[in-house]
Amino acid sequence: MKFKKLTFITLVLLVFFNCKKTVETKEKVSKTYTEEELYRPNFHFTPKKAWMNDPNGMFYYNGYYHLYFQYHPDSNVWGPMHWGHAISTDMITWSEQPIAIYPDELGTIFSGSAVVDISNSSGLGEVEKSIPIVAMYTNHKDFGNGKVKQVQSIAYSNDEGKTFKKYENNPVIDNDTIKDFRDPKITWDEDRHKWIMSLAAGDKIMFYDSKNLKNWNLLSEFKKDENSKDGVWECPDLFKLPIKGTEEFKWVLFVSVGTGGPNGGSATQYFIGDFDGKNFKIDKEFEKNLKENHTYWLDFGKDNYAGVSWSNARTKDGAKLMIGWMSNWDYAVKVPTETWRSAMTIPRKVALKKDDNGYRLISNPVTDLNKYRGTKFKKENISVNGNTKIIGSESIDLSSSEIKFNINNLNDKSFTFKLSNKVNDSLLFGYDNAKNSFFIDRKKSGKINFSEKFADKISYAPRTSSNKNLSGTILIDKTSIELFFDDGETVMTEIFFPNKPYSTFSIETNNQELLLDNIELNQLNIN
């Protein structure tokens, strides 16, 4: 009888632990599924697994856009850097490729750039008339106790960027004195027929030139001054742009800062001026405006950093194409995804305009996105006084959508768009007339407690346009929103992590009467 009782107890325990194991397994599967379902973006590039940050080495060749990126394949937090790789024919749907460049005896592989060496100026093309791809990157060597060494090296590809060989005489630029000496960005100077390289060095940008991509000469330095933002300078990009509607050109310099962004943490500022083949000098009118009010940020949101342009790629009107890392160093290693961490922004077309307010960059989503438009929802002449629902999930899946709107005669009106779900998560964004600023408020957007800096305050972006009419484009993915106001004159990008997908889109005006002249919502069908 005692044996039977023990046997029965044993069976009960076995059933209990097996059931518990089954429940734990289901919970684990559910967690992975939920993460993919809720947080894997529909139309922003993410690696299949592990950690990603800065975009690197981007070029266009033979019908493919190449995107390399800072990648730590063994963890979902920052670590020994490699160059990951992805390709696309339209910058919207991406195919991840094998790792392109691995660490070596000189160190890990930090950020850099790649160019299509059409004339084989480097001599690294292995067969007659071959066109090599030459990548330049920073080798970072950590000796411990705070001692590091950063040098510049090159690698080359003779199979259109699929695989790379390290140059046997690396490093091509040595360094024993500067701690932060990194992120080489190469551009072709058409006026002087030579390669120009911009390199971040602490609180300045150093410019070099070369005829062959192997031997580099220091030209000059562009230093931080009272008009620039604090923080270590990173990820520079120097290029020439036409001024819209004219035959004139100016040079543009991107500089990313790890701290000191307009809404906290990391961001990318820009300068407009002239480059004479040796020195970059800020335009005097631009400098005056910069001193009066620093509003020259590529993006005012918290989540667009280290943006750089594609080489060998321009639009028909001469604009550049660029992409940024959609996160912020204040919380990037803490965001609530486990399989992968981070995404890239939507690729953008960057152009230069000049009006009564001076020079300003404008950026908008690449037009390749348009071909993915599906179901369309359109309303006109919506009178808003209080809170008005515009659309629910029964019409459009808001987690993969594009919204365009126009408001004529904005005058002294304020408005707030709201994305919400059935568990009371909400993301607020719109225009505050009292501050003459656009804003994003993610304080109640879902998961926010993973970092005290993620939703500690509302993000603002000053409206720089004096136009009485307002137009806007809104891109919504599962975990991100990108706002392009006034034809891309003011841009904001931020991420969020709702507990359930947002299912309702509405507008409110705090009892002010507002006429929304038209609004169009497009389903983006991207598999």
C-alpha positions in Angstrom: 0.0 0.0 0.0 2.9 2.4 0.9 4.5 1.6 -2.5 1.3 2.3 -4.3 0.9 5.7 -2.4 4.5 6.6 -3.3 4.0 5.6 -6.9 0.9 7.8 -7.1 2.7 10.8 -5.6 5.6 10.2 -8.0 3.2 10.2 -11.0 1.5 13.4 -9.7 4.9 15.1 -9.4 5.9 14.0 -12.9 2.7 15.3 -14.4 3.1 18.6 -12.5 6.7 19.2 -13.6 6.0 18.1 -17.2 3.0 20.5 -17.3 5.2 23.2 -15.8 7.9 22.6 -18.4 5.2 22.7 -21.1 3.9 26.0 -19.8 7.4 27.4 -19.6 8.1 26.3 -23.2 4.9 27.8 -24.4 5.7 31.1 -22.5 9.2 31.1 -24.2 7.7 30.5 -27.6 5.0 33.1 -27.0 7.6 35.7 -25.9 9.7 35.2 -29.1 6.5 35.3 -31.2 5.3 38.4 -29.4 8.6 40.2 -29.9 8.6 39.5 -33.6 4.9 40.3 -33.9 5.0 43.5 -31.9 8.4 44.9 -32.5 10.1 43.6 -35.7 9.7 46.6 -38.1 7.8 46.1 -41.4 9.8 48.4 -43.6 12.9 49.4 -41.6 16.1 47.4 -41.8 17.0 45.3 -38.8 19.5 42.4 -38.5 18.0 39.0 -38.1 19.7 38.8 -34.7 22.2 40.6 -32.4 23.4 44.1 -32.1 23.5 46.8 -34.8 24.4 50.5 -34.7 25.9 53.0 -37.2 25.4 52.6 -41.0 28.7 52.2 -42.8 30.3 51.8 -46.2 27.2 52.5 -48.3 27.4 52.6 -52.0 25.3 51.9 -55.1 26.6 49.7 -58.0 25.0 47.6 -60.7 21.5 48.0 -59.5 22.1 47.3 -55.8 22.3 49.6 -52.8 24.8 48.2 -50.3 24.4 48.9 -46.6 27.1 47.9 -44.2 26.7 48.5 -40.5 28.3 48.2 -37.1 27.5 44.7 -35.9 28.2 42.6 -32.9 27.1 39.1 -34.0 27.5 37.4 -30.6 25.3 39.6 -28.4 22.4 42.0 -28.4 24.5 44.8 -26.8 27.5 46.7 -28.2 30.7 44.7 -28.3 33.6 43.8 -30.7 32.6 45.5 -34.0 32.3 43.8 -37.4 30.8 45.1 -40.6 27.4 43.5 -41.2 26.0 43.7 -44.8 22.7 44.0 -46.5 21.6 44.7 -50.1 18.5 46.1 -51.8 17.3 47.2 -55.2 15.1 50.0 -53.8 16.4 50.8 -50.2 13.1 49.5 -48.7 13.3 45.7 -48.8 16.6 44.3 -47.7 18.4 41.0 -47.9 21.0 40.5 -45.1 24.3 39.0 -46.3 27.2 37.3 -44.6 29.5 39.5 -42.4 31.7 41.5 -44.7 34.7 42.5 -42.6 35.9 40.8 -39.4 38.3 42.1 -36.6 42.0 41.5 -37.1 45.3 42.0 -35.3 44.9 45.8 -35.7 41.7 45.7 -33.8 37.9 45.6 -34.2 36.2 47.3 -37.2 34.7 50.6 -36.4 32.7 52.9 -38.7 33.9 54.0 -42.2 32.8 54.3 -45.8 33.2 52.6 -49.2 33.6 53.9 -52.7 33.3 52.5 -56.2 36.8 53.1 -57.6 35.6 53.4 -61.2 39.0 54.3 -62.7 40.8 51.8 -60.4 42.9 54.6 -59.0 43.9 52.4 -56.2 45.3 49.7 -58.4 43.4 47.1 -56.3 41.4 45.8 -59.2 42.7 42.3 -59.7 41.9 41.9 -63.4 42.1 44.3 -66.3 39.4 46.9 -66.4 37.9 45.6 -63.1 36.3 48.1 -60.8 37.2 47.5 -57.2 35.1 48.6 -54.2 37.4 50.2 -51.6 36.3 50.4 -48.0 38.0 52.5 -45.4 37.4 51.9 -41.7 38.8 52.5 -38.3 40.7 49.7 -36.5 40.1 50.1 -32.8 42.5 48.4 -30.5 41.8 48.3 -26.7 44.8 47.6 -24.6 43.0 47.8 -21.3 43.4 50.4 -18.5 41.8 53.0 -20.7 44.5 52.8 -23.4 43.2 52.5 -26.9 44.6 53.0 -30.4 42.6 54.0 -33.5 44.0 53.9 -37.0 42.6 53.9 -40.5 42.8 50.9 -42.7 41.4 49.8 -46.1 39.9 46.6 -47.6 38.9 46.0 -51.1 36.4 43.9 -53.0 36.6 42.5 -56.5 33.1 40.9 -56.4 31.0 44.0 -56.0 31.1 44.2 -52.2 30.3 40.6 -51.3 33.7 39.8 -49.8 36.7 41.9 -48.9 40.5 41.5 -48.6 42.5 43.6 -46.2 45.2 45.8 -47.7 48.6 44.3 -46.9 50.1 47.7 -45.9 47.5 48.6 -43.3 47.1 51.0 -41.6 47.1 53.6 -44.3 46.9 56.4 -41.6 48.6 55.6 -38.3 48.0 57.4 -35.1 49.7 57.3 -31.7 48.4 60.5 -30.1 44.7 61.1 -30.6 42.3 59.0 -28.6 39.1 59.5 -30.7 40.4 59.3 -34.3 37.7 57.6 -36.4 34.9 57.2 -38.9 36.6 58.0 -42.2 34.1 59.1 -44.9 35.4 59.4 -48.5 33.9 61.5 -51.3 35.1 62.2 -54.8 35.9 65.9 -55.5 34.8 66.3 -59.1 36.3 69.8 -59.3 39.8 68.8 -58.4 39.7 65.1 -59.5 40.8 63.6 -56.2 39.5 61.7 -53.2 38.6 63.7 -50.1 38.3 62.1 -46.7 36.7 63.5 -43.6 37.8 62.1 -40.2 36.5 62.7 -36.7 39.2 63.6 -34.2 37.8 64.4 -30.8 36.3 67.9 -31.1 37.3 68.5 -34.7 37.1 67.2 -38.3 40.3 66.5 -40.2 40.3 66.6 -44.0 42.7 64.5 -46.1 43.1 64.0 -49.8 44.5 61.2 -52.0 44.9 60.2 -55.6 44.9 56.5 -55.0 43.0 55.8 -51.7 46.2 54.4 -50.2 48.4 57.4 -49.6 46.7 60.2 -47.7 47.8 63.8 -47.0 46.4 66.0 -44.2 44.8 69.1 -45.6 43.2 71.0 -42.8 41.0 70.9 -39.7 37.5 72.2 -39.0 37.2 72.8 -35.2 34.4 73.0 -32.8 33.5 76.5 -31.7 30.9 78.2 -29.5 28.2 77.6 -32.2 28.7 73.8 -32.2 27.3 71.3 -29.8 29.3 69.6 -27.1 30.2 65.9 -27.2 32.7 63.9 -29.1 32.3 64.5 -32.8 31.7 61.4 -34.9 30.6 60.1 -38.3 31.4 63.2 -40.5 30.2 63.4 -44.1 31.2 66.1 -46.6 29.5 66.5 -49.9 28.4 69.1 -52.5 24.8 69.9 -53.1 23.0 72.1 -55.7 20.8 74.8 -54.3 17.2 74.1 -55.3 16.0 76.2 -58.2 19.4 77.7 -59.0 22.6 76.8 -60.7 24.6 77.3 -57.5 26.2 74.8 -55.2 27.2 74.6 -51.6 29.1 72.1 -49.5 27.4 70.4 -46.6 29.2 68.8 -43.6 27.4 66.3 -41.3 28.7 65.9 -37.8 27.2 63.6 -35.2 27.5 64.2 -31.5 27.1 61.5 -28.9 25.6 63.9 -26.4 24.1 67.4 -26.7 21.3 66.6 -29.1 18.3 69.0 -29.3 16.2 66.7 -27.1 19.0 64.9 -25.3 21.5 62.3 -26.1 22.9 61.7 -29.6 21.9 63.6 -32.8 23.4 64.9 -36.1 24.1 68.6 -36.8 25.1 70.0 -40.1 27.1 73.0 -41.5 26.8 74.7 -44.8 29.7 76.4 -46.5 32.4 76.1 -49.2 35.3 73.7 -49.8 38.2 74.9 -51.9 40.0 71.5 -52.1 41.8 72.1 -48.8 39.6 74.0 -46.3 35.9 73.9 -45.4 34.6 77.3 -44.3 31.1 78.0 -43.0 29.0 80.3 -45.2 28.9 83.8 -43.5 25.1 84.0 -43.6 24.8 80.5 -42.3 27.2 81.3 -39.5 25.2 84.4 -38.5 22.0 82.3 -38.3 23.8 79.6 -36.4 24.9 82.1 -33.7 21.5 83.5 -33.3 19.7 80.2 -33.0 21.1 76.7 -33.6 18.3 74.9 -35.4 20.5 73.1 -37.9 19.9 69.5 -37.0 19.3 66.8 -39.6 16.6 65.4 -37.3 15.1 66.8 -34.1 13.8 63.5 -32.8 15.7 61.4 -30.3 16.3 58.5 -32.7 18.3 59.4 -35.7 22.1 59.2 -35.3 25.3 58.7 -37.4 23.5 59.4 -40.6 25.7 59.3 -43.7 25.1 59.3 -47.5 25.4 56.6 -50.2 28.4 57.0 -52.5 27.9 56.7 -56.3 24.2 57.6 -55.8 22.3 60.8 -56.4 18.8 61.6 -57.6 18.1 63.2 -61.0 18.0 66.7 -59.3 21.4 66.1 -57.6 20.1 65.3 -54.1 21.9 62.9 -51.9 20.5 59.7 -50.4 21.2 58.9 -46.8 20.2 56.7 -43.9 20.7 56.9 -40.1 20.7 54.6 -37.0 17.3 54.7 -35.4 18.2 54.8 -31.8 20.0 56.9 -29.1 23.0 56.1 -27.0 21.1 57.2 -23.9 19.1 53.9 -24.0 20.0 51.8 -27.1 21.4 48.9 -25.1 18.3 48.7 -22.9 15.4 48.8 -25.4 12.9 45.8 -24.9 13.9 43.5 -27.7 16.1 40.5 -27.2 16.6 38.7 -30.5 18.0 41.8 -32.2 18.6 45.4 -31.2 18.1 48.5 -33.4 16.8 49.5 -36.8 17.8 52.0 -39.5 15.7 55.0 -40.4 13.8 55.1 -43.7 16.3 56.1 -46.4 16.0 59.8 -47.2 16.5 62.2 -50.0 18.5 65.2 -48.8 18.4 68.5 -50.7 19.5 72.1 -50.0 17.2 75.1 -50.2 17.7 78.9 -49.7 14.9 81.4 -48.9 14.5 84.5 -46.8 15.6 82.6 -43.7 18.8 81.5 -45.3 20.1 78.0 -46.2 18.5 74.8 -44.8 18.6 71.1 -45.6 15.4 69.4 -46.4 14.9 65.7 -46.2 12.1 63.4 -47.2 11.5 59.6 -47.6 12.8 58.1 -50.8 10.2 57.9 -53.5 10.8 54.1 -53.8 8.4 53.7 -50.9 5.5 54.9 -53.1 5.3 51.6 -55.0 4.3 49.7 -51.8 1.1 51.8 -51.3 -2.0 49.7 -51.1 -5.4 50.4 -49.6 -6.0 54.2 -49.5 -8.2 56.1 -47.1 -8.9 59.7 -47.8 -10.9 62.5 -46.1 -11.3 66.2 -46.9 -12.5 69.2 -45.0 -12.5 67.6 -41.6 -13.7 70.1 -39.0 -12.1 69.5 -35.6 -13.2 70.9 -32.3 -12.2 68.7 -29.5 -11.4 65.1 -30.2 -12.1 63.5 -33.6 -11.4 59.9 -34.6 -10.0 59.7 -38.1 -9.5 56.0 -38.6 -9.4 52.6 -36.9 -7.6 49.3 -37.6 -10.6 48.0 -39.4 -9.7 50.2 -42.4 -5.9 50.5 -42.3 -3.2 48.6 -40.4 -1.6 51.5 -38.7 1.6 49.6 -37.9 2.6 49.8 -41.6 1.3 53.1 -42.9 1.9 56.4 -44.5 -0.2 59.5 -43.6 -0.2 62.8 -45.6 -2.1 65.9 -44.5 -2.6 69.5 -45.3 -3.8 72.4 -43.1 -4.4 75.7 -44.8 -4.4 78.9 -42.7 -2.9 77.3 -39.6 -2.7 80.7 -37.9 -2.6 80.4 -34.2 -4.0 76.9 -33.9 -2.5 73.9 -32.1 -3.3 70.3 -32.7 -2.4 66.8 -31.5 -2.5 63.6 -33.4 -2.9 60.5 -31.3 -2.1 56.8 -31.9 -3.8 54.6 -29.3 -4.7 51.0 -28.6 -7.1 49.1 -26.4 -4.8 48.9 -23.4 -4.6 52.7 -23.2 -1.1 53.1 -24.7 -0.9 56.3 -26.7 1.6 58.2 -28.7 1.0 62.0 -29.1 2.5 64.2 -31.7 1.6 67.5 -33.4 2.1 71.2 -33.3 2.2 73.6 -30.3 1.4 77.1 -31.4 2.5 78.7 -28.1 6.0 77.3 -28.6 5.9 77.5 -32.4 7.2 73.9 -32.3 6.3 70.4 -33.4 6.4 67.7 -30.7 6.4 64.0 -29.9 5.2 62.8 -26.5 5.8 59.1 -25.7 5.3 59.2 -22.0 2.3 56.8 -22.3 3.4 55.0 -25.5 3.8 51.6 -23.9 7.0 50.1 -22.4 9.0 53.0 -21.1 10.6 51.9 -17.8 13.7 50.3 -19.3 15.4 53.7 -19.2 14.7 56.8 -17.2 15.8 58.9 -20.3 13.5 57.2 -22.8 10.3 59.1 -22.0 11.4 61.7 -19.4 10.2 64.7 -21.4 8.4 65.7 -24.5 10.6 66.2 -27.6 10.2 69.6 -29.5 11.3 70.8 -32.9 11.1 74.5 -33.7 9.1 75.3 -36.8 11.4 77.3 -39.1 9.0 77.8 -42.0 6.9 81.0 -42.0 4.3 79.5 -44.4 0.8 80.0 -43.1 -0.1 76.5 -44.5 1.3 73.3 -43.1 1.9 70.0 -44.9 3.1 66.8 -43.3 4.1 63.2 -44.1 4.0 60.6 -41.3 5.5 57.2 -41.5 4.4 54.7 -38.9 6.0 51.3 -38.5 5.5 48.9 -35.6 8.0 50.7 -33.3 8.8 54.0 -35.0 7.4 57.2 -36.2 9.0 59.6 -38.7 7.6 63.1 -39.2 8.4 65.3 -42.2 6.9 68.8 -41.8 6.9 71.7 -44.3 8.2 69.6 -47.2 11.0 68.1 -45.0 12.2 71.3 -43.5 11.6 70.0 -40.0 12.0 66.3 -39.3 11.5 64.2 -36.2 12.2 60.5 -35.7 11.4 58.5 -32.5 10.9 54.9 -31.5 8.3 53.4 -29.1 7.2 50.0 -27.8 3.4 49.6 -27.3 2.1 46.6 -25.4 -0.3 46.0 -28.3 -0.4 47.5 -31.8 -1.9 50.9 -32.1 -5.4 50.6 -33.6 -6.8 54.1 -33.7 -5.7 57.4 -35.2 -7.3 60.6 -34.0 -6.8 64.3 -33.7 -7.7 66.8 -31.0 -7.5 70.6 -30.7 -8.2 71.5 -27.0 -11.6 72.9 -28.1 -10.1 75.1 -30.8 -11.8 74.9 -34.2 -9.4 73.6 -36.8 -10.0 72.7 -40.5 -8.0 69.7 -41.7 -8.2 70.4 -45.4 -7.3 66.9 -46.4 -5.7 63.7 -45.0 -4.7 60.6 -46.8 -3.7 57.3 -45.2 -1.9 54.7 -47.3 -1.4 51.0 -46.3 2.2 50.0 -47.0 2.2 46.4 -48.1 5.8 45.2 -47.5 6.4 41.5 -46.9 
